């Protein structure tokens, strides 16, 4: 039942903000989701007594009222998705089959970076490893605002944000940052998770993104 509920919330947000892109609507829903149940306990995975990871619960429990005023959002346009597909080394025939258009072309140096409101790092390796993510936030507020990064402790891993403070001058102002995850290899099937929160200084907004570190195989 999650899909029809989220679709209804997305329709609500689009009706209230006709200029919001699908990516902005998705970001607003994800970054304002609750991490606690109605009793204010951490959401648990079904059938266990353990806190649910992002792989089990996604970003959390949807909060439509908060999503109407997310503060900051992770936006994307069609070319961003094309750049991501190009980073997968698709042929032009495959690219045009997906986009249904010959209008799009690959940039000179495509990457697998996508301005998505969550992070997943695969630690299938030997020894220690470091993974970097680049993201860009857009301010939806009309006034100058300042946000500070706060990261949940993740057992065995060091997570840093550069810069750890973002200052937005007004509506639609954009700021980029880098998130770095460093740590050891994981046993197969292990999932370590936490959250990155951008907290507005002297304000009401908290923009939350899930982080998952895992090893899905021994490869």
Secondary structure, DSSP 8 states (H G I E B T S, - for coil): -HHHHHHHHHHHHHHH-TT--HHHHHHHHHHT-BSB-TTSSB-B-TTSSSB--HHHHTT-B--HHHHTT-SEE----HHHHHHHHHHTT--HHHHHHHHT-SS----TT--S----S-EEEE--SSSEEEEEEEEEEEE-SSS-EEEEEEE--BTTEEEEEESSEEEE-STT-EEEEEEEEEEE---TT-EEEEEEEEEETTSS-EEEEEEEEE--S--
